[in-house]
Amino acid sequence: MEMTFDQYIQNPMGIANAVISNRAMYRDLYYAKFNNIMVREMGHMGHTLYKGKNKFYIHFKVPSEVIEKFYYDVVIEFTPPKDKKLTDNTLENYTVRFYSNDPSFVYTFAHAFIKNDMFIKELKPVMSPEAIKKVAEEKNPSNQVGYVKSLYFAYIMTKKLGLFNKLKWGMTRDIDFKRMMKEITPADTKIEQRQEAQKKKSADKKAADAYLKKVAKDAAAKETPFMVKKSKRMGNINTTSKTRITGKTKKVKRI
């Protein structure tokens, strides 16, 4: 199945299928998630450009949305369509193939991408052997190509960097898949790392919650309630002396 990057974003199942009805929902959702991640990453997404004979490759390090400082390998291959001139300065009409070690891609869509010739076959050595051989019967029983968040993020960044314009590809490496695969974490290994990172995050959160709970408990225990002691009543005490007025005057003896 041949499609451009933009066509994948418009409808990953291809033009032969009905237009995806919730396209706008995915667009709004993924753009919002992308913007949030870019705030955290200070607008940066690592990438390397490669050129082959008439082909172009981008290797992105796409940040995980959940785990900080954790990155997935995403590779996009642009191949010139047969009916277009190579002198065009845009990759927008080039057909695309993909690789990703994002768990969603590996566990749900890898086999479908391979079946539909949308997977970069040279990168099979760093894909999960099980994903290559087996349909994801539980998550994708119909074995259809679908949206993958890491690929959508790669599309947004490709547009932001202007990389659909060939004139932006001045500084590139010659494609060498052996060299590229040394810079890609094999899918099964990446998923194991992701699971360990999630366990650590959960353990850190549990420890932090327990610490805060202990601090609050200790602080509450140290607080002394403000108490007003009642004094015993000693009876009525006259604090002001009273002078009794009788109306009589004392006689003074004359000398």
C-alpha positions as a LaTeX table, in Angstrom:
\begin{tabular}{lrrr}
\hline
Residue & $x$ (\AA) & $y$ (\AA) & $z$ (\AA) \\
\hline
Met1 & 0.00 & 0.00 & 0.00 \\
Glu2 & 1.58 & 3.24 & $-1.12$ \\
Met3 & 0.82 & 6.53 & 0.58 \\
Thr4 & 2.49 & 9.81 & 1.39 \\
Phe5 & 3.15 & 10.92 & 4.95 \\
Asp6 & 0.25 & 13.35 & 4.74 \\
Gln7 & $-2.06$ & 10.61 & 3.42 \\
Tyr8 & $-1.11$ & 8.43 & 6.38 \\
Ile9 & $-2.07$ & 11.27 & 8.73 \\
Gln10 & $-5.34$ & 11.83 & 6.86 \\
Asn11 & $-6.29$ & 8.15 & 6.81 \\
Pro12 & $-3.79$ & 5.46 & 7.85 \\
Met13 & $-5.96$ & 2.69 & 6.40 \\
Gly14 & $-5.50$ & 4.09 & 2.89 \\
Ile15 & $-7.74$ & 5.65 & 0.28 \\
Ala16 & $-9.35$ & 2.28 & $-0.51$ \\
Asn17 & $-11.01$ & 2.36 & 2.92 \\
Ala18 & $-13.67$ & 4.70 & 4.15 \\
Val19 & $-12.36$ & 8.06 & 5.33 \\
Ile20 & $-11.63$ & 7.79 & 9.03 \\
Ser21 & $-14.46$ & 9.54 & 10.87 \\
Asn22 & $-12.56$ & 10.65 & 13.99 \\
Arg23 & $-9.59$ & 12.18 & 12.17 \\
Ala24 & $-10.17$ & 15.61 & 13.76 \\
Met25 & $-10.28$ & 14.05 & 17.22 \\
Tyr26 & $-6.92$ & 12.36 & 16.67 \\
Arg27 & $-5.44$ & 15.56 & 15.26 \\
Asp28 & $-6.52$ & 17.67 & 18.24 \\
Leu29 & $-5.45$ & 14.99 & 20.72 \\
Tyr30 & $-2.02$ & 14.37 & 19.24 \\
Tyr31 & $-1.22$ & 18.05 & 18.68 \\
Ala32 & $-2.14$ & 18.80 & 22.31 \\
Lys33 & 0.04 & 15.94 & 23.57 \\
Phe34 & 2.89 & 16.98 & 21.27 \\
Asn35 & 2.79 & 20.58 & 22.50 \\
Asn36 & 2.86 & 19.44 & 26.14 \\
Ile37 & 5.89 & 17.24 & 25.49 \\
Met38 & 7.70 & 20.00 & 23.63 \\
Val39 & 7.28 & 22.28 & 26.65 \\
Arg40 & 8.97 & 19.61 & 28.76 \\
Glu41 & 11.66 & 19.01 & 26.11 \\
Met42 & 12.19 & 22.75 & 25.53 \\
Gly43 & 11.11 & 22.39 & 21.90 \\
His44 & 13.81 & 19.86 & 21.01 \\
Met45 & 13.51 & 16.46 & 19.35 \\
Gly46 & 16.74 & 14.74 & 18.36 \\
His47 & 17.01 & 13.67 & 14.74 \\
Thr48 & 19.53 & 12.57 & 12.12 \\
Leu49 & 19.15 & 12.93 & 8.34 \\
Tyr50 & 20.32 & 10.35 & 5.80 \\
Lys51 & 20.28 & 10.19 & 2.03 \\
Gly52 & 20.32 & 7.16 & $-0.23$ \\
Lys53 & 19.95 & 6.84 & $-3.97$ \\
Asn54 & 16.84 & 8.96 & $-4.55$ \\
Lys55 & 15.66 & 8.17 & $-1.01$ \\
Phe56 & 15.60 & 10.25 & 2.15 \\
Tyr57 & 15.57 & 9.06 & 5.77 \\
Ile58 & 14.89 & 10.79 & 9.08 \\
His59 & 15.79 & 9.06 & 12.34 \\
Phe60 & 13.92 & 10.75 & 15.20 \\
Lys61 & 14.35 & 10.25 & 18.93 \\
Val62 & 10.72 & 10.71 & 19.93 \\
Pro63 & 10.18 & 11.46 & 23.65 \\
Ser64 & 7.88 & 9.25 & 25.68 \\
Glu65 & 4.80 & 11.07 & 26.89 \\
Val66 & 4.82 & 9.23 & 30.24 \\
Ile67 & 8.48 & 8.61 & 31.10 \\
Glu68 & 10.79 & 11.61 & 31.18 \\
Lys69 & 14.16 & 11.32 & 29.42 \\
Phe70 & 13.02 & 8.19 & 27.61 \\
Tyr71 & 13.06 & 8.17 & 23.81 \\
Tyr72 & 11.76 & 5.92 & 21.06 \\
Asp73 & 13.49 & 5.40 & 17.73 \\
Val74 & 11.31 & 6.39 & 14.77 \\
Val75 & 12.61 & 6.20 & 11.20 \\
Ile76 & 10.79 & 7.51 & 8.13 \\
Glu77 & 11.84 & 6.52 & 4.63 \\
Phe78 & 10.79 & 8.76 & 1.73 \\
Thr79 & 10.74 & 7.07 & $-1.69$ \\
Pro80 & 10.05 & 9.01 & $-4.91$ \\
Pro81 & 6.78 & 8.01 & $-6.58$ \\
Lys82 & 7.05 & 6.66 & $-10.11$ \\
Asp83 & 4.89 & 9.38 & $-11.61$ \\
Lys84 & 6.76 & 12.36 & $-10.11$ \\
Lys85 & 9.93 & 14.10 & $-11.22$ \\
Leu86 & 12.96 & 13.86 & $-8.96$ \\
Thr87 & 13.63 & 17.53 & $-9.61$ \\
Asp88 & 10.71 & 18.49 & $-7.33$ \\
Asn89 & 12.01 & 20.18 & $-4.18$ \\
Thr90 & 9.41 & 18.61 & $-1.90$ \\
Leu91 & 9.02 & 15.26 & $-0.17$ \\
Glu92 & 5.29 & 15.75 & 0.29 \\
Asn93 & 4.48 & 13.55 & $-2.71$ \\
Tyr94 & 7.01 & 10.83 & $-1.77$ \\
Thr95 & 5.69 & 7.54 & $-0.44$ \\
Val96 & 6.70 & 6.56 & 3.07 \\
Arg97 & 7.75 & 3.53 & 5.07 \\
Phe98 & 8.32 & 3.41 & 8.81 \\
Tyr99 & 10.14 & 1.85 & 11.73 \\
Ser100 & 9.42 & 2.43 & 15.42 \\
Asn101 & 10.22 & 0.65 & 18.67 \\
Asp102 & 7.27 & 2.35 & 20.35 \\
Pro103 & 5.31 & $-0.46$ & 22.12 \\
Ser104 & 2.11 & 0.57 & 20.33 \\
Phe105 & 3.79 & 0.08 & 16.96 \\
Val106 & 5.51 & $-3.17$ & 17.98 \\
Tyr107 & 2.61 & $-4.88$ & 19.72 \\
Thr108 & $-0.27$ & $-3.61$ & 17.58 \\
Phe109 & 0.76 & $-2.49$ & 14.10 \\
Ala110 & 4.21 & $-3.77$ & 13.09 \\
His111 & 2.87 & $-6.87$ & 11.33 \\
Ala112 & 0.22 & $-4.82$ & 9.50 \\
Phe113 & 2.84 & $-2.31$ & 8.31 \\
Ile114 & 5.02 & $-5.17$ & 7.08 \\
Lys115 & 2.11 & $-6.83$ & 5.28 \\
Asn116 & 1.21 & $-3.56$ & 3.53 \\
Asp117 & 4.82 & $-2.78$ & 2.52 \\
Met118 & 4.93 & 0.22 & 4.82 \\
Phe119 & 7.79 & $-1.06$ & 6.96 \\
Ile120 & 11.48 & $-0.36$ & 6.27 \\
Lys121 & 12.59 & $-3.91$ & 5.53 \\
Glu122 & 16.29 & $-3.15$ & 6.13 \\
Leu123 & 15.44 & $-2.51$ & 9.79 \\
Lys124 & 13.83 & $-5.89$ & 10.46 \\
Pro125 & 16.90 & $-7.01$ & 12.50 \\
Val126 & 15.97 & $-4.44$ & 15.19 \\
Met127 & 12.26 & $-5.29$ & 15.21 \\
Ser128 & 10.71 & $-7.88$ & 17.51 \\
Pro129 & 10.80 & $-11.29$ & 15.74 \\
Glu130 & 7.38 & $-12.11$ & 17.19 \\
Ala131 & 5.87 & $-8.89$ & 15.79 \\
Ile132 & 7.29 & $-9.74$ & 12.36 \\
Lys133 & 5.85 & $-13.25$ & 12.33 \\
Lys134 & 2.51 & $-12.91$ & 14.10 \\
Val135 & $-0.64$ & $-10.85$ & 13.70 \\
Ala136 & $-1.56$ & $-8.92$ & 16.84 \\
Glu137 & $-4.70$ & $-11.03$ & 17.27 \\
Glu138 & $-5.82$ & $-9.38$ & 20.49 \\
Lys139 & $-5.11$ & $-5.72$ & 19.73 \\
Asn140 & $-5.40$ & $-5.67$ & 15.93 \\
Pro141 & $-7.17$ & $-8.85$ & 14.75 \\
Ser142 & $-8.04$ & $-7.30$ & 11.37 \\
Asn143 & $-4.32$ & $-6.54$ & 10.86 \\
Gln144 & $-4.96$ & $-3.00$ & 9.63 \\
Val145 & $-2.57$ & $-0.06$ & 9.56 \\
Gly146 & $-3.59$ & 2.55 & 12.11 \\
Tyr147 & $-2.47$ & 5.65 & 13.94 \\
Val148 & 0.71 & 5.36 & 16.01 \\
Lys149 & 1.37 & 8.28 & 18.34 \\
Ser150 & 5.14 & 8.28 & 17.83 \\
Leu151 & 4.68 & 8.40 & 14.03 \\
Tyr152 & 2.19 & 11.24 & 14.37 \\
Phe153 & 4.69 & 13.16 & 16.53 \\
Ala154 & 7.36 & 12.54 & 13.89 \\
Tyr155 & 5.03 & 13.99 & 11.25 \\
Ile156 & 4.38 & 17.14 & 13.30 \\
Met157 & 8.11 & 17.65 & 13.88 \\
Thr158 & 8.92 & 17.03 & 10.20 \\
Lys159 & 6.54 & 19.87 & 9.34 \\
Lys160 & 7.85 & 22.14 & 12.11 \\
Leu161 & 11.45 & 21.68 & 10.95 \\
Gly162 & 10.51 & 22.19 & 7.31 \\
Leu163 & 12.00 & 18.82 & 6.37 \\
Phe164 & 9.51 & 18.18 & 3.59 \\
Asn165 & 11.59 & 20.77 & 1.73 \\
Lys166 & 14.64 & 19.09 & 0.17 \\
Leu167 & 16.58 & 22.35 & 0.42 \\
Lys168 & 16.73 & 21.74 & 4.21 \\
Trp169 & 18.73 & 18.56 & 3.66 \\
Gly170 & 22.14 & 20.11 & 3.10 \\
Met171 & 23.96 & 18.38 & 5.97 \\
Thr172 & 23.13 & 14.67 & 5.76 \\
Arg173 & 24.84 & 11.31 & 6.08 \\
Asp174 & 24.91 & 8.67 & 3.38 \\
Ile175 & 22.55 & 5.92 & 4.37 \\
Asp176 & 24.30 & 3.02 & 6.07 \\
Phe177 & 21.78 & 0.71 & 7.73 \\
Lys178 & 24.39 & $-1.12$ & 9.78 \\
Arg179 & 25.52 & 2.18 & 11.21 \\
Met180 & 21.93 & 3.33 & 11.73 \\
Met181 & 21.00 & 0.13 & 13.56 \\
Lys182 & 23.83 & 0.72 & 16.02 \\
Glu183 & 22.01 & 3.91 & 16.99 \\
Ile184 & 18.65 & 2.14 & 17.33 \\
Thr185 & 17.69 & 0.13 & 20.40 \\
Pro186 & 16.19 & $-3.22$ & 19.29 \\
Ala187 & 12.43 & $-3.25$ & 19.85 \\
Asp188 & 12.36 & $-6.05$ & 22.45 \\
Thr189 & 15.14 & $-4.35$ & 24.43 \\
Lys190 & 13.42 & $-0.97$ & 24.26 \\
Ile191 & 10.19 & $-2.46$ & 25.57 \\
Glu192 & 12.05 & $-4.09$ & 28.47 \\
Gln193 & 13.67 & $-0.74$ & 29.25 \\
Arg194 & 10.26 & 0.91 & 29.12 \\
Gln195 & 8.82 & $-1.61$ & 31.57 \\
Glu196 & 11.73 & $-1.12$ & 33.96 \\
Ala197 & 11.42 & 2.66 & 33.69 \\
Gln198 & 7.70 & 2.41 & 34.50 \\
Lys199 & 8.40 & 0.20 & 37.53 \\
Lys200 & 10.99 & 2.69 & 38.78 \\
Lys201 & 8.61 & 5.59 & 38.28 \\
Ser202 & 5.88 & 3.77 & 40.19 \\
Ala203 & 8.30 & 2.83 & 42.98 \\
Asp204 & 9.60 & 6.41 & 43.20 \\
Lys205 & 6.05 & 7.75 & 43.39 \\
Lys206 & 5.12 & 5.22 & 46.08 \\
Ala207 & 8.22 & 6.16 & 48.10 \\
Ala208 & 7.51 & 9.87 & 47.68 \\
Asp209 & 3.89 & 9.43 & 48.77 \\
Ala210 & 4.99 & 7.42 & 51.82 \\
Tyr211 & 7.57 & 10.07 & 52.74 \\
Leu212 & 5.05 & 12.92 & 52.47 \\
Lys213 & 2.57 & 10.94 & 54.55 \\
Lys214 & 5.21 & 10.37 & 57.24 \\
Val215 & 6.21 & 14.05 & 57.25 \\
Ala216 & 2.58 & 15.08 & 57.66 \\
Lys217 & 2.08 & 12.53 & 60.45 \\
Asp218 & 5.22 & 13.66 & 62.30 \\
Ala219 & 4.23 & 17.29 & 61.95 \\
Ala220 & 0.76 & 16.56 & 63.33 \\
Ala221 & 2.25 & 14.66 & 66.28 \\
Lys222 & 4.54 & 17.58 & 67.21 \\
Glu223 & 1.75 & 20.13 & 67.24 \\
Thr224 & 0.67 & 21.20 & 70.80 \\
Pro225 & $-2.96$ & 22.23 & 70.97 \\
Phe226 & $-3.53$ & 25.73 & 72.37 \\
Met227 & $-5.22$ & 25.21 & 75.78 \\
Val228 & $-6.67$ & 27.85 & 78.11 \\
Lys229 & $-6.44$ & 26.83 & 81.76 \\
Lys230 & $-9.32$ & 27.76 & 83.98 \\
Ser231 & $-8.36$ & 29.37 & 87.29 \\
Lys232 & $-10.12$ & 28.44 & 90.47 \\
Arg233 & $-12.64$ & 30.99 & 91.71 \\
Met234 & $-11.33$ & 32.58 & 94.90 \\
Gly235 & $-14.45$ & 34.52 & 95.71 \\
Asn236 & $-15.36$ & 38.14 & 95.10 \\
Ile237 & $-12.53$ & 40.50 & 95.73 \\
Asn238 & $-13.21$ & 44.21 & 95.94 \\
Thr239 & $-10.45$ & 45.96 & 94.13 \\
Thr240 & $-11.86$ & 49.40 & 94.70 \\
Ser241 & $-12.23$ & 50.80 & 98.22 \\
Lys242 & $-15.48$ & 52.50 & 98.79 \\
Thr243 & $-15.89$ & 55.63 & 100.97 \\
Arg244 & $-19.11$ & 55.83 & 102.91 \\
Ile245 & $-20.66$ & 59.24 & 102.87 \\
Thr246 & $-22.62$ & 60.02 & 106.09 \\
Gly247 & $-23.38$ & 63.67 & 105.60 \\
Lys248 & $-21.88$ & 64.56 & 109.05 \\
Thr249 & $-18.98$ & 66.99 & 109.58 \\
Lys250 & $-16.46$ & 66.69 & 112.36 \\
Lys251 & $-16.28$ & 69.64 & 114.73 \\
Val252 & $-12.90$ & 71.31 & 115.22 \\
Lys253 & $-12.07$ & 72.58 & 118.67 \\
Arg254 & $-11.11$ & 76.26 & 118.67 \\
Ile255 & $-8.00$ & 77.27 & 120.58 \\
\hline
\end{tabular}
